[in-house]
Amino acid sequence: MTGRHPPGLTLRHVRESDQPRLVGLIDEWFSGRRVRHLLVRAWFRHFASTSWIAEGADGAPIAILIGYRSQDRADEAVLHLVAVHPGHRRRGIGRALMESFAADVAEGGAARIIALAWPGEPIAIAFFRALGFRADDGPGTRNLYGTPAYPDHEAPGEDRIVFIRP
């Protein structure tokens, strides 16, 4: 782990054996939104060197970050998913994971990090903004719930905010 993090917290790279336990928790961390399909085993097998887990003093997972360096855009890294247990938010845990990820991908040559969020998700939007991300407001964006977003970015009806952090 690089940098500082809250006391009593262990940060480490994910392992494939973490996947089943996290799949059982992740929907709860997203307030019931069904997102478990975003944590398939391949993320833990193939992107462990740039993905992080935070565990409490008892060894229980309390946060996760899945991310990778782009294979086709050497100067970009992609933050696939970041989640913090609701009872552990606003303690610097998400920031610690993000800074660990940023250090990993910077070593590999990434100059910026890209992350997506659903429009109308105030927790995610506030989190990304607090970490120095800005919403892309380029051509094709529309103001959705007060934030520039791309309509149908992932599929019809699947709008996304594209956040960029240098």
MARVOZA-696848 format. One record per residue: z, y, x of N, C-alpha, C, O in turn; residue in one letter; residue number from 1. Coordinates in nm, 2 decimals. Each point is the difference from the previous one (the first is absolute). Layout:
<torlos>
TORLO, n_Z, n_Y, n_X, ca_Z, ca_Y, ca_X, c_Z, c_Y, c_X, o_Z, o_Y, o_X, aa, i
TORLO, Z, Y, X, Z, Y, X, Z, Y, X, Z, Y, X, A, NUM .
...
</torlos>
This chain:
<torlos>
TORLO, n_Z, n_Y, n_X, ca_Z, ca_Y, ca_X, c_Z, c_Y, c_X, o_Z, o_Y, o_X, aa, i
TORLO, 0.00, -0.12, 0.09, 0.00, 0.12, -0.09, 0.00, 0.12, 0.09, 0.08, 0.01, 0.09, M, 1 .
TORLO, -0.17, 0.09, -0.12, 0.00, 0.12, 0.07, 0.08, 0.11, -0.07, 0.01, -0.01, -0.13, T, 2 .
TORLO, 0.04, 0.11, 0.20, 0.06, 0.11, -0.06, 0.14, -0.04, -0.06, 0.06, -0.10, 0.04, G, 3 .
TORLO, -0.01, 0.19, -0.13, 0.13, -0.02, -0.06, -0.01, -0.06, -0.14, -0.10, 0.02, -0.06, R, 4 .
TORLO, 0.20, -0.09, 0.02, 0.01, -0.05, -0.13, 0.14, -0.01, -0.05, 0.10, 0.00, 0.08, H, 5 .
TORLO, -0.07, -0.01, -0.21, 0.13, 0.00, -0.05, 0.09, -0.11, 0.06, -0.06, -0.11, 0.02, P, 6 .
TORLO, 0.19, 0.13, 0.00, 0.08, -0.10, 0.05, 0.01, -0.12, -0.09, -0.01, 0.01, -0.13, P, 7 .
TORLO, 0.04, -0.13, 0.18, 0.01, -0.12, -0.08, -0.13, -0.06, -0.05, -0.01, -0.09, -0.08, G, 8 .
TORLO, -0.10, 0.15, 0.13, -0.13, -0.04, -0.04, -0.08, -0.07, 0.12, 0.01, 0.05, 0.11, L, 9 .
TORLO, -0.07, -0.16, -0.14, -0.09, -0.06, 0.10, -0.14, 0.01, -0.04, -0.04, -0.03, -0.12, T, 10 .
TORLO, -0.04, 0.08, 0.21, -0.15, 0.01, -0.02, -0.06, -0.10, 0.09, 0.03, -0.01, 0.12, L, 11 .
TORLO, -0.13, -0.06, -0.17, -0.07, -0.10, 0.08, -0.14, -0.02, -0.07, -0.02, 0.04, -0.11, R, 12 .
TORLO, -0.07, -0.10, 0.19, -0.13, -0.03, -0.05, 0.02, -0.12, -0.10, 0.08, -0.08, 0.01, H, 13 .
TORLO, -0.17, 0.08, -0.11, 0.01, -0.11, -0.10, -0.04, -0.13, 0.06, -0.07, 0.00, 0.10, V, 14 .
TORLO, 0.11, -0.11, -0.17, -0.04, -0.13, 0.04, -0.06, -0.07, -0.13, 0.03, 0.04, -0.11, R, 15 .
TORLO, -0.11, -0.13, 0.13, -0.06, -0.07, -0.12, 0.11, -0.06, -0.09, -0.02, 0.00, -0.12, E, 16 .
TORLO, 0.13, -0.04, 0.18, 0.11, -0.06, -0.08, 0.07, 0.10, -0.09, 0.07, -0.04, -0.09, S, 17 .
TORLO, -0.10, 0.17, 0.11, 0.06, 0.11, -0.08, -0.07, 0.01, -0.14, 0.05, 0.05, -0.09, D, 18 .
TORLO, -0.18, -0.09, 0.09, -0.08, 0.02, -0.12, 0.05, -0.05, -0.13, 0.01, 0.08, -0.10, Q, 19 .
TORLO, 0.04, -0.21, 0.09, 0.05, -0.04, -0.13, 0.11, 0.08, -0.06, 0.01, 0.03, -0.11, P, 20 .
TORLO, 0.09, 0.00, 0.20, 0.11, 0.08, -0.04, -0.04, 0.14, -0.05, 0.06, 0.04, -0.10, R, 21 .
TORLO, -0.15, 0.02, 0.17, -0.04, 0.14, -0.04, -0.08, 0.00, -0.12, 0.01, 0.09, -0.09, L, 22 .
TORLO, -0.09, -0.19, 0.07, -0.08, -0.01, -0.13, 0.09, 0.00, -0.12, -0.03, 0.05, -0.10, V, 23 .
TORLO, 0.15, -0.12, 0.12, 0.09, 0.00, -0.11, 0.08, 0.13, -0.03, 0.06, 0.01, -0.10, G, 24 .
TORLO, -0.07, 0.08, 0.19, 0.07, 0.13, -0.01, -0.09, 0.12, -0.03, 0.05, 0.09, -0.07, L, 25 .
TORLO, -0.17, -0.10, 0.11, -0.08, 0.13, 0.00, -0.03, 0.06, -0.13, 0.00, 0.12, -0.01, I, 26 .
TORLO, -0.01, -0.20, -0.10, -0.03, 0.06, -0.13, 0.13, 0.08, -0.04, -0.02, 0.11, -0.06, D, 27 .
TORLO, 0.13, -0.16, 0.09, 0.13, 0.08, -0.04, 0.00, 0.13, 0.08, 0.04, 0.10, -0.05, E, 28 .
TORLO, -0.08, -0.10, 0.18, 0.00, 0.12, 0.08, -0.10, 0.10, -0.05, 0.02, 0.12, 0.03, W, 29 .
TORLO, -0.12, -0.16, -0.11, -0.10, 0.09, -0.06, 0.03, 0.02, -0.14, -0.09, 0.03, -0.08, F, 30 .
TORLO, 0.22, -0.04, 0.04, 0.05, 0.03, -0.14, -0.08, -0.08, -0.10, -0.02, 0.04, -0.11, S, 31 .
TORLO, 0.00, -0.17, 0.14, -0.07, -0.09, -0.09, -0.15, 0.00, 0.00, -0.06, -0.09, -0.06, G, 32 .
TORLO, 0.00, 0.18, 0.13, -0.15, 0.00, 0.01, -0.03, -0.13, 0.07, 0.06, -0.03, 0.11, R, 33 .
TORLO, -0.16, -0.04, -0.16, -0.03, -0.13, 0.06, -0.09, 0.03, 0.13, -0.12, 0.03, -0.02, R, 34 .
TORLO, 0.18, -0.05, 0.13, -0.07, 0.02, 0.13, 0.01, -0.11, 0.09, -0.05, 0.00, 0.12, V, 35 .
TORLO, 0.11, -0.11, -0.16, 0.02, -0.12, 0.09, -0.13, -0.05, 0.06, -0.01, -0.05, 0.11, R, 36 .
TORLO, -0.10, 0.07, -0.18, -0.14, -0.04, 0.05, -0.04, 0.08, 0.13, -0.09, -0.05, 0.07, H, 37 .
TORLO, 0.16, 0.16, -0.04, -0.03, 0.07, 0.12, 0.07, -0.05, 0.12, -0.02, 0.04, 0.11, L, 38 .
TORLO, 0.10, -0.15, -0.12, 0.08, -0.06, 0.11, -0.04, -0.14, 0.02, 0.08, -0.09, 0.02, L, 39 .
TORLO, -0.21, 0.06, -0.01, -0.05, -0.13, 0.03, 0.04, -0.04, 0.14, 0.02, 0.08, 0.08, V, 40 .
TORLO, -0.01, -0.21, -0.06, 0.04, -0.06, 0.13, -0.09, 0.06, 0.12, 0.06, 0.01, 0.11, R, 41 .
TORLO, -0.18, 0.01, -0.14, -0.09, 0.05, 0.11, 0.05, 0.12, 0.07, -0.01, 0.02, 0.12, A, 42 .
TORLO, 0.07, 0.07, -0.20, 0.06, 0.12, 0.07, 0.11, -0.03, 0.10, 0.00, 0.06, 0.11, W, 43 .
TORLO, 0.08, -0.16, -0.14, 0.11, -0.04, 0.09, -0.05, -0.08, 0.12, 0.06, -0.01, 0.10, F, 44 .
TORLO, -0.17, -0.06, -0.12, -0.06, -0.08, 0.10, -0.09, 0.08, 0.10, 0.01, -0.03, 0.12, R, 45 .
TORLO, -0.08, 0.12, -0.17, -0.11, 0.07, 0.08, 0.03, 0.14, 0.04, -0.06, 0.05, 0.09, H, 46 .
TORLO, 0.17, 0.01, -0.15, 0.03, 0.14, 0.03, 0.14, 0.02, 0.03, 0.06, 0.11, -0.02, F, 47 .
TORLO, 0.01, -0.21, 0.07, 0.14, 0.00, 0.03, 0.03, 0.10, 0.11, 0.11, 0.06, 0.00, A, 48 .
TORLO, -0.20, -0.04, 0.10, 0.03, 0.09, 0.11, 0.00, 0.14, -0.03, 0.05, 0.09, 0.08, S, 49 .
TORLO, -0.10, -0.05, -0.20, 0.01, 0.14, -0.04, 0.07, 0.02, -0.14, 0.00, 0.11, -0.06, T, 50 .
TORLO, 0.06, -0.22, 0.01, 0.08, 0.01, -0.12, 0.15, -0.02, 0.03, 0.03, -0.07, 0.09, S, 51 .
TORLO, 0.05, 0.13, -0.17, 0.14, 0.01, 0.02, 0.09, -0.04, -0.12, -0.05, 0.02, -0.11, W, 52 .
TORLO, 0.17, -0.07, 0.14, 0.10, -0.02, -0.10, 0.13, 0.06, 0.04, 0.03, 0.00, 0.12, I, 53 .
TORLO, 0.04, 0.05, -0.22, 0.14, 0.05, 0.03, 0.09, -0.09, -0.07, -0.01, -0.03, -0.12, A, 54 .
TORLO, 0.12, -0.01, 0.19, 0.10, -0.09, -0.05, 0.14, 0.07, 0.01, 0.02, 0.07, 0.10, E, 55 .
TORLO, 0.06, -0.09, -0.20, 0.13, 0.05, 0.00, 0.09, -0.08, 0.09, -0.04, -0.10, 0.06, G, 56 .
TORLO, 0.17, 0.14, -0.04, 0.09, -0.07, 0.09, 0.02, -0.15, -0.04, 0.03, -0.08, 0.08, A, 57 .
TORLO, -0.06, 0.05, -0.21, 0.02, -0.14, -0.05, -0.13, -0.08, 0.02, -0.01, -0.12, -0.04, D, 58 .
TORLO, -0.10, 0.18, 0.10, -0.12, -0.07, 0.02, -0.10, 0.01, -0.12, -0.11, -0.05, 0.01, G, 59 .
TORLO, 0.15, 0.11, -0.12, -0.08, 0.01, -0.12, -0.11, 0.10, 0.02, 0.03, 0.11, 0.05, A, 60 .
TORLO, -0.15, -0.13, -0.09, -0.11, 0.10, 0.01, 0.03, 0.11, -0.09, 0.03, -0.01, -0.12, P, 61 .
TORLO, -0.05, 0.14, 0.17, 0.02, 0.12, -0.08, -0.12, 0.09, 0.00, -0.01, 0.10, -0.07, I, 62 .
TORLO, -0.09, -0.13, 0.16, -0.12, 0.08, 0.00, -0.11, -0.08, 0.08, 0.03, -0.08, 0.08, A, 63 .
TORLO, -0.15, 0.11, -0.11, -0.12, -0.06, 0.07, -0.11, 0.10, 0.01, -0.02, 0.09, -0.09, I, 64 .
TORLO, -0.05, -0.10, 0.20, -0.13, 0.08, 0.02, -0.10, -0.10, 0.05, 0.02, -0.07, 0.10, L, 65 .
TORLO, -0.13, 0.06, -0.17, -0.12, -0.08, 0.04, -0.11, 0.10, 0.04, -0.04, 0.08, -0.08, I, 66 .
TORLO, -0.01, -0.09, 0.20, -0.11, 0.09, 0.04, -0.07, -0.06, 0.12, 0.04, -0.10, 0.06, G, 67 .
TORLO, -0.16, 0.16, -0.03, -0.08, -0.06, 0.11, -0.09, 0.11, 0.05, -0.03, 0.11, -0.06, Y, 68 .
TORLO, -0.03, -0.13, 0.18, -0.10, 0.08, 0.06, -0.13, -0.04, -0.06, -0.03, -0.12, -0.01, R, 69 .
TORLO, -0.06, 0.21, -0.02, -0.13, -0.03, -0.05, -0.09, -0.06, 0.10, 0.00, 0.04, 0.12, S, 70 .
TORLO, -0.06, -0.15, -0.16, -0.10, -0.07, 0.09, -0.13, 0.08, 0.02, -0.06, -0.01, 0.10, Q, 71 .
TORLO, 0.03, 0.09, -0.20, -0.13, 0.07, 0.00, 0.01, 0.15, 0.03, -0.10, 0.06, 0.04, D, 72 .
TORLO, 0.22, -0.01, -0.05, 0.02, 0.15, 0.03, 0.12, 0.00, 0.10, 0.11, 0.01, -0.04, R, 73 .
TORLO, -0.15, -0.02, 0.17, 0.11, -0.01, 0.11, 0.10, 0.11, 0.00, 0.11, -0.03, 0.04, A, 74 .
TORLO, -0.14, 0.14, -0.10, 0.10, 0.11, 0.00, 0.08, 0.01, -0.12, 0.09, 0.09, -0.02, D, 75 .
TORLO, -0.10, -0.19, -0.07, 0.07, 0.00, -0.13, 0.10, -0.13, -0.01, -0.04, -0.11, 0.05, E, 76 .
TORLO, 0.15, 0.13, -0.11, 0.09, -0.11, -0.04, 0.02, 0.02, -0.15, -0.01, 0.11, -0.06, A, 77 .
TORLO, 0.04, -0.22, 0.00, 0.01, -0.01, -0.15, 0.14, -0.05, -0.03, 0.04, -0.10, 0.04, V, 78 .
TORLO, 0.03, 0.18, -0.12, 0.13, -0.04, -0.05, -0.03, -0.07, -0.14, -0.03, 0.07, -0.10, L, 79 .
TORLO, 0.04, -0.20, 0.10, -0.03, -0.08, -0.12, 0.11, 0.01, -0.11, -0.03, 0.02, -0.11, H, 80 .
TORLO, 0.15, -0.03, 0.16, 0.11, 0.00, -0.10, 0.13, 0.04, 0.07, 0.03, -0.05, 0.11, L, 81 .
TORLO, 0.05, 0.13, -0.17, 0.14, 0.03, 0.05, 0.09, 0.00, -0.12, -0.04, 0.06, -0.11, V, 82 .
TORLO, 0.15, -0.12, 0.12, 0.09, -0.01, -0.11, 0.15, 0.00, 0.05, 0.02, -0.07, 0.10, A, 83 .
TORLO, 0.06, 0.14, -0.17, 0.15, 0.00, 0.03, 0.07, -0.04, -0.12, -0.02, 0.05, -0.11, V, 84 .
TORLO, 0.12, -0.14, 0.12, 0.08, -0.04, -0.11, 0.06, 0.13, -0.06, 0.05, 0.08, 0.07, H, 85 .
TORLO, -0.05, -0.07, -0.21, 0.04, 0.13, -0.06, 0.14, 0.04, 0.04, 0.03, 0.12, 0.00, P, 86 .
TORLO, 0.06, -0.22, 0.02, 0.14, 0.04, 0.04, 0.02, 0.04, 0.14, 0.11, 0.04, 0.04, G, 87 .
TORLO, -0.22, -0.04, 0.04, 0.01, 0.04, 0.14, -0.10, 0.12, 0.03, -0.02, 0.03, 0.12, H, 88 .
TORLO, -0.03, 0.03, -0.22, -0.09, 0.12, 0.03, 0.07, 0.12, 0.04, 0.12, 0.01, -0.02, R, 89 .
TORLO, -0.19, 0.08, 0.08, 0.05, 0.13, 0.05, 0.10, -0.01, 0.11, 0.09, 0.08, 0.00, R, 90 .
TORLO, -0.11, -0.18, 0.08, 0.09, -0.02, 0.11, -0.07, -0.01, 0.14, 0.06, -0.03, 0.10, R, 91 .
TORLO, -0.19, 0.06, -0.11, -0.08, 0.00, 0.12, -0.06, -0.13, 0.04, -0.06, -0.02, 0.11, G, 92 .
TORLO, 0.07, -0.08, -0.20, -0.05, -0.13, 0.03, -0.15, -0.01, 0.00, -0.07, -0.05, 0.09, I, 93 .
TORLO, 0.01, 0.11, -0.20, -0.15, 0.01, 0.00, -0.05, 0.08, 0.11, -0.11, -0.04, 0.06, G, 94 .
TORLO, 0.17, 0.14, -0.02, -0.04, 0.09, 0.11, 0.00, -0.09, 0.13, -0.09, 0.01, 0.08, R, 95 .
TORLO, 0.20, -0.08, -0.06, 0.01, -0.08, 0.12, -0.11, -0.11, 0.01, -0.05, -0.02, 0.11, A, 96 .
TORLO, 0.02, -0.04, -0.22, -0.11, -0.10, 0.00, -0.13, 0.07, 0.03, -0.08, -0.05, 0.08, L, 97 .
TORLO, 0.06, 0.17, -0.14, -0.13, 0.07, 0.02, -0.01, 0.04, 0.14, -0.11, -0.01, 0.06, M, 98 .
TORLO, 0.21, 0.06, 0.00, 0.00, 0.05, 0.14, -0.03, -0.12, 0.10, -0.07, 0.01, 0.10, E, 99 .
TORLO, 0.13, -0.13, -0.14, -0.03, -0.12, 0.08, -0.14, -0.04, -0.01, -0.07, -0.03, 0.10, S, 100 .
TORLO, 0.01, 0.03, -0.22, -0.14, -0.03, -0.02, -0.09, 0.10, 0.07, -0.09, -0.04, 0.07, F, 101 .
TORLO, 0.13, 0.17, -0.08, -0.09, 0.10, 0.07, 0.00, -0.02, 0.15, -0.10, 0.02, 0.06, A, 102 .
TORLO, 0.21, -0.05, 0.00, 0.01, -0.03, 0.14, -0.09, -0.12, 0.04, -0.07, 0.00, 0.10, A, 103 .
TORLO, 0.08, -0.11, -0.18, -0.08, -0.12, 0.02, -0.15, 0.04, 0.00, -0.07, -0.04, 0.09, D, 104 .
TORLO, 0.02, 0.11, -0.19, -0.14, 0.02, -0.02, -0.05, 0.11, 0.10, -0.12, 0.00, 0.04, V, 105 .
TORLO, 0.20, 0.09, 0.00, -0.03, 0.10, 0.10, -0.03, -0.06, 0.13, -0.09, 0.03, 0.07, A, 106 .
TORLO, 0.17, -0.14, -0.03, -0.02, -0.07, 0.12, -0.14, -0.07, 0.00, -0.06, -0.01, 0.10, E, 107 .
TORLO, 0.01, -0.02, -0.22, -0.13, -0.06, -0.01, -0.11, 0.10, -0.02, -0.12, -0.04, -0.01, G, 108 .
TORLO, 0.15, 0.17, 0.02, -0.11, 0.10, -0.01, -0.02, 0.07, -0.13, -0.08, 0.08, -0.01, G, 109 .
TORLO, 0.16, -0.11, -0.09, -0.01, 0.06, -0.13, 0.05, 0.15, 0.01, 0.11, 0.02, 0.05, A, 110 .
TORLO, -0.19, 0.07, -0.10, 0.03, 0.14, 0.00, 0.05, 0.05, -0.14, 0.05, 0.11, -0.01, A, 111 .
TORLO, -0.08, -0.19, -0.09, 0.05, 0.04, -0.14, 0.03, -0.13, -0.08, -0.05, -0.11, 0.03, R, 112 .
TORLO, 0.13, 0.13, -0.13, 0.04, -0.11, -0.09, -0.04, 0.04, -0.14, 0.02, 0.11, -0.04, I, 113 .
TORLO, -0.08, -0.21, -0.03, -0.05, 0.02, -0.13, 0.09, -0.09, -0.09, 0.04, -0.11, 0.03, I, 114 .
TORLO, 0.00, 0.17, -0.15, 0.08, -0.07, -0.09, -0.04, 0.04, -0.14, -0.05, 0.11, -0.03, A, 115 .
TORLO, 0.06, -0.21, -0.07, -0.04, 0.03, -0.13, 0.12, 0.00, -0.09, 0.10, -0.07, 0.03, L, 116 .
TORLO, -0.10, 0.14, -0.14, 0.10, 0.00, -0.10, -0.06, 0.02, -0.14, -0.11, 0.06, -0.01, A, 117 .
TORLO, 0.18, -0.11, -0.09, -0.04, 0.03, -0.13, 0.03, 0.14, -0.04, 0.12, 0.04, 0.02, W, 118 .
TORLO, -0.21, 0.03, -0.09, 0.03, 0.13, -0.05, 0.12, -0.01, -0.11, 0.00, -0.10, -0.07, P, 119 .
TORLO, 0.08, 0.19, 0.07, 0.11, -0.01, -0.10, 0.12, -0.08, 0.05, 0.09, -0.03, -0.08, G, 120 .
TORLO, -0.09, 0.00, 0.20, 0.12, -0.08, 0.06, 0.08, 0.10, 0.09, -0.03, 0.01, 0.12, E, 121 .
TORLO, 0.12, 0.07, -0.18, 0.07, 0.10, 0.07, 0.08, -0.04, 0.12, 0.00, 0.07, 0.10, P, 122 .
TORLO, 0.05, -0.19, -0.10, 0.08, -0.05, 0.11, -0.09, -0.02, 0.13, 0.03, 0.04, 0.11, I, 123 .
TORLO, -0.15, -0.11, -0.14, -0.09, -0.02, 0.11, -0.06, 0.13, 0.06, -0.01, 0.02, 0.12, A, 124 .
TORLO, -0.02, 0.07, -0.21, -0.06, 0.13, 0.04, 0.10, 0.08, 0.08, -0.04, 0.05, 0.11, I, 125 .
TORLO, 0.16, -0.05, -0.15, 0.10, 0.08, 0.07, 0.03, -0.07, 0.14, 0.01, 0.07, 0.10, A, 126 .
TORLO, -0.01, -0.20, -0.10, 0.02, -0.07, 0.13, -0.11, 0.03, 0.10, 0.03, 0.04, 0.11, F, 127 .
TORLO, -0.15, -0.05, -0.15, -0.11, 0.02, 0.09, 0.00, 0.15, 0.05, -0.02, 0.03, 0.11, F, 128 .
TORLO, 0.04, 0.06, -0.20, 0.00, 0.14, 0.04, 0.12, 0.03, 0.09, -0.02, 0.07, 0.10, R, 129 .
TORLO, 0.13, -0.13, -0.12, 0.12, 0.02, 0.09, -0.03, -0.05, 0.14, 0.06, 0.04, 0.10, A, 130 .
TORLO, -0.15, -0.14, -0.09, -0.04, -0.06, 0.13, -0.12, 0.07, 0.07, -0.05, -0.06, 0.09, L, 131 .
TORLO, 0.01, 0.17, -0.15, -0.11, 0.07, 0.07, -0.14, -0.04, -0.05, -0.10, 0.04, 0.06, G, 132 .
TORLO, 0.09, -0.12, -0.16, -0.13, -0.03, -0.06, -0.05, 0.11, -0.09, 0.08, 0.07, -0.06, F, 133 .
TORLO, -0.21, -0.05, 0.05, -0.06, 0.09, -0.09, -0.10, -0.07, -0.09, -0.07, -0.09, 0.05, R, 134 .
TORLO, 0.06, 0.13, -0.17, -0.09, -0.06, -0.09, -0.14, 0.05, 0.03, -0.03, 0.12, 0.01, A, 135 .
TORLO, -0.07, -0.21, 0.01, -0.14, 0.04, 0.02, -0.05, 0.07, -0.13, 0.02, -0.06, -0.11, D, 136 .
TORLO, -0.07, 0.18, 0.13, -0.05, 0.07, -0.12, -0.15, 0.03, 0.01, -0.05, 0.10, -0.05, D, 137 .
TORLO, -0.02, -0.19, 0.12, -0.14, 0.02, 0.03, -0.09, -0.03, -0.13, 0.05, -0.02, -0.11, G, 138 .
TORLO, -0.18, 0.03, 0.14, -0.09, -0.02, -0.12, 0.02, -0.14, -0.07, 0.03, -0.10, 0.06, P, 139 .
TORLO, -0.03, 0.11, -0.19, 0.02, -0.12, -0.08, 0.14, -0.01, -0.06, 0.03, -0.08, -0.08, G, 140 .
TORLO, 0.06, 0.16, 0.13, 0.14, 0.00, -0.05, 0.01, 0.08, -0.12, -0.07, 0.09, -0.03, T, 141 .
TORLO, 0.17, -0.13, -0.05, 0.04, 0.08, -0.12, 0.15, 0.01, 0.00, 0.07, -0.08, 0.05, R, 142 .
TORLO, -0.02, 0.18, -0.12, 0.14, 0.02, -0.01, 0.05, -0.09, -0.11, -0.02, 0.01, -0.12, N, 143 .
TORLO, 0.10, -0.11, 0.17, 0.06, -0.10, -0.09, 0.15, 0.01, 0.01, 0.05, -0.03, 0.11, L, 144 .
TORLO, 0.02, 0.06, -0.21, 0.14, 0.01, 0.00, 0.05, 0.10, 0.11, 0.11, -0.01, 0.05, Y, 145 .
TORLO, -0.19, 0.11, -0.03, 0.04, 0.11, 0.09, -0.03, -0.03, 0.15, 0.04, 0.08, 0.09, G, 146 .
TORLO, -0.12, -0.18, -0.06, -0.03, -0.04, 0.13, -0.15, -0.03, 0.01, -0.05, -0.07, -0.09, T, 147 .
TORLO, -0.02, 0.11, 0.20, -0.14, -0.04, 0.01, -0.01, -0.15, 0.02, 0.08, -0.06, 0.08, P, 148 .
TORLO, -0.17, 0.00, -0.16, -0.01, -0.15, 0.01, -0.15, -0.03, -0.03, -0.08, 0.08, -0.05, A, 149 .
TORLO, 0.05, -0.21, 0.09, -0.14, -0.05, -0.02, 0.00, -0.09, -0.12, 0.06, -0.10, 0.00, Y, 150 .
TORLO, -0.13, 0.15, -0.11, -0.01, -0.09, -0.12, -0.08, -0.13, 0.04, -0.09, 0.01, 0.07, P, 151 .
TORLO, 0.14, -0.12, -0.13, -0.07, -0.13, 0.02, -0.01, -0.04, 0.15, -0.10, -0.07, 0.03, D, 152 .
TORLO, 0.19, 0.11, 0.05, -0.01, -0.02, 0.14, -0.01, -0.15, 0.04, -0.08, -0.04, 0.08, H, 153 .
TORLO, 0.16, -0.04, -0.15, 0.01, -0.14, 0.03, -0.09, -0.09, -0.09, -0.05, -0.10, 0.03, E, 154 .
TORLO, 0.04, 0.15, -0.16, -0.08, -0.07, -0.10, 0.01, 0.10, -0.12, 0.08, 0.09, 0.00, A, 155 .
TORLO, -0.16, -0.12, -0.11, 0.01, 0.09, -0.11, 0.14, 0.00, -0.06, 0.07, -0.10, -0.02, P, 156 .
TORLO, -0.02, 0.23, 0.01, 0.14, 0.02, -0.05, 0.10, -0.01, 0.10, 0.12, 0.01, -0.03, G, 157 .
TORLO, -0.15, -0.04, 0.16, 0.09, -0.01, 0.11, -0.01, 0.12, 0.09, -0.05, -0.01, 0.11, E, 158 .
TORLO, 0.11, 0.12, -0.16, 0.00, 0.12, 0.08, 0.10, -0.01, 0.11, 0.10, -0.07, -0.01, D, 159 .
TORLO, -0.13, 0.15, 0.12, 0.09, 0.00, 0.12, 0.00, 0.13, 0.06, -0.10, 0.07, 0.01, R, 160 .
TORLO, 0.22, -0.03, 0.04, 0.01, 0.11, 0.10, -0.02, -0.06, 0.14, 0.06, -0.10, 0.03, I, 161 .
TORLO, -0.14, 0.17, 0.05, -0.02, -0.05, 0.13, 0.08, 0.10, 0.09, -0.03, 0.12, 0.01, V, 162 .
TORLO, 0.14, -0.17, 0.05, 0.08, 0.08, 0.09, -0.04, -0.02, 0.14, -0.04, -0.11, 0.04, F, 163 .
TORLO, 0.04, 0.22, 0.04, -0.04, -0.01, 0.14, 0.11, 0.07, 0.08, 0.06, 0.10, -0.03, I, 164 .
TORLO, -0.02, -0.17, 0.14, 0.10, 0.05, 0.10, -0.06, 0.00, 0.14, -0.04, -0.11, 0.05, R, 165 .
TORLO, 0.03, 0.22, 0.01, -0.05, 0.00, 0.14, 0.10, -0.07, 0.09, -0.03, -0.01, 0.12, P, 166 .
</torlos>
